[in-house]
Amino acid sequence: MTLLNQMRTITWSVILIAISSCVSSHNVDEKYGINQKRIGFVPARIALLPCMVWPSSATKLRNLPAINRPEDETKSLCEELDKYVADGFDNQPFMKGLSPKLVEKMYSKAGLAPEVPTAIAAEWKSKSDDCKDCITLPAIYNLTLKNRPSWQIWLTKISSATNGADAIMVPVILSTNTRVENDRGILQSIRSGAIAILLIDTNDGDLIWSGGRQAEVNYKAFANSTSGKQMPEPPLDDLKRRLLTDAIWLEFPGRQIFR
């Protein structure tokens, strides 16, 4: 092999290694849970932000049914998630949180606008270089949102408005959907949903922890039966019971489990 061919081989090897490293570093299926680099870190003061619905202007989450439920229903689910998150701080000596209502009041008093969910939606608006293959919220946050300069600045503002909160907690409705599917003559009326909670460091935008749940409830009937022609939608309350479980708190920093 000539020296020129050897150099070409080495060059292509370097390029392939670089491409491989780039692809492997983009974990598009990043799991929920504690950030391994932040194990042992417990925020001193967490600002609980009001629940928000994943913005329609943000990068789409793959593998989740689109939100097709009326606004009042998603609002009801958001209110339940807000209450569930706030209740999760009860009897937890190492979890110190400011309620969503207090955070909104302090945010407004600081002269910040628009409302918190609207402000976040604007910061998380999709851009051309966003990760298009990400299938989990932690992946989208770490690969797309975390290092945006305007997001970093907004985190500084919310921390200042909440008297130095070193972390924010963001509850998000990712999907809420109803549909009817025909599986080889068996009709299924399906109600599904997906929620997530992000714990974000206000100092550097680091994702300290994340929790997520996805669930569905379904009714089944033969397509040619009387009940099949009048398939009801499964109740929203049944879905809530499957989404709002203690499993979502897995690995939350400082959380104690009492049995």
ChimeraX attribute file (.defattr): number of C-alpha atoms within 10 A of each C-alpha:
attribute: neighborCount
match mode: 1-to-1
recipient: residues
	/A:1	5
	/A:2	7
	/A:3	8
	/A:4	9
	/A:5	10
	/A:6	10
	/A:7	11
	/A:8	12
	/A:9	11
	/A:10	12
	/A:11	11
	/A:12	11
	/A:13	12
	/A:14	12
	/A:15	11
	/A:16	12
	/A:17	11
	/A:18	12
	/A:19	11
	/A:20	11
	/A:21	11
	/A:22	10
	/A:23	11
	/A:24	10
	/A:25	9
	/A:26	15
	/A:27	17
	/A:28	20
	/A:29	14
	/A:30	15
	/A:31	16
	/A:32	21
	/A:33	20
	/A:34	19
	/A:35	18
	/A:36	9
	/A:37	10
	/A:38	13
	/A:39	14
	/A:40	10
	/A:41	11
	/A:42	18
	/A:43	20
	/A:44	13
	/A:45	19
	/A:46	25
	/A:47	27
	/A:48	25
	/A:49	22
	/A:50	23
	/A:51	25
	/A:52	22
	/A:53	20
	/A:54	23
	/A:55	19
	/A:56	12
	/A:57	12
	/A:58	16
	/A:59	21
	/A:60	20
	/A:61	19
	/A:62	13
	/A:63	9
	/A:64	17
	/A:65	16
	/A:66	16
	/A:67	20
	/A:68	12
	/A:69	13
	/A:70	10
	/A:71	11
	/A:72	9
	/A:73	12
	/A:74	19
	/A:75	15
	/A:76	12
	/A:77	22
	/A:78	20
	/A:79	15
	/A:80	15
	/A:81	24
	/A:82	22
	/A:83	15
	/A:84	14
	/A:85	23
	/A:86	15
	/A:87	11
	/A:88	14
	/A:89	16
	/A:90	11
	/A:91	11
	/A:92	14
	/A:93	10
	/A:94	15
	/A:95	19
	/A:96	18
	/A:97	20
	/A:98	19
	/A:99	19
	/A:100	21
	/A:101	12
	/A:102	14
	/A:103	21
	/A:104	23
	/A:105	13
	/A:106	17
	/A:107	21
	/A:108	15
	/A:109	12
	/A:110	14
	/A:111	9
	/A:112	16
	/A:113	11
	/A:114	12
	/A:115	12
	/A:116	20
	/A:117	19
	/A:118	13
	/A:119	14
	/A:120	18
	/A:121	17
	/A:122	16
	/A:123	17
	/A:124	21
	/A:125	14
	/A:126	19
	/A:127	12
	/A:128	7
	/A:129	7
	/A:130	15
	/A:131	20
	/A:132	15
	/A:133	16
	/A:134	23
	/A:135	19
	/A:136	20
	/A:137	27
	/A:138	28
	/A:139	21
	/A:140	24
	/A:141	18
	/A:142	18
	/A:143	17
	/A:144	19
	/A:145	23
	/A:146	18
	/A:147	14
	/A:148	12
	/A:149	11
	/A:150	13
	/A:151	20
	/A:152	18
	/A:153	15
	/A:154	17
	/A:155	23
	/A:156	19
	/A:157	16
	/A:158	25
	/A:159	22
	/A:160	16
	/A:161	20
	/A:162	22
	/A:163	11
	/A:164	17
	/A:165	24
	/A:166	22
	/A:167	28
	/A:168	26
	/A:169	22
	/A:170	22
	/A:171	25
	/A:172	24
	/A:173	22
	/A:174	23
	/A:175	21
	/A:176	26
	/A:177	18
	/A:178	20
	/A:179	13
	/A:180	16
	/A:181	12
	/A:182	13
	/A:183	11
	/A:184	8
	/A:185	12
	/A:186	15
	/A:187	22
	/A:188	22
	/A:189	20
	/A:190	19
	/A:191	22
	/A:192	23
	/A:193	25
	/A:194	20
	/A:195	24
	/A:196	24
	/A:197	23
	/A:198	22
	/A:199	24
	/A:200	23
	/A:201	21
	/A:202	25
	/A:203	15
	/A:204	16
	/A:205	23
	/A:206	19
	/A:207	22
	/A:208	23
	/A:209	24
	/A:210	25
	/A:211	22
	/A:212	25
	/A:213	17
	/A:214	18
	/A:215	16
	/A:216	18
	/A:217	19
	/A:218	19
	/A:219	15
	/A:220	18
	/A:221	18
	/A:222	16
	/A:223	18
	/A:224	11
	/A:225	11
	/A:226	10
	/A:227	13
	/A:228	18
	/A:229	12
	/A:230	10
	/A:231	17
	/A:232	15
	/A:233	16
	/A:234	17
	/A:235	11
	/A:236	17
	/A:237	10
	/A:238	13
	/A:239	21
	/A:240	18
	/A:241	10
	/A:242	15
	/A:243	22
	/A:244	19
	/A:245	11
	/A:246	10
	/A:247	11
	/A:248	20
	/A:249	19
	/A:250	16
	/A:251	17
	/A:252	19
	/A:253	21
	/A:254	16
	/A:255	17
	/A:256	13
	/A:257	9
	/A:258	6
	/A:259	3
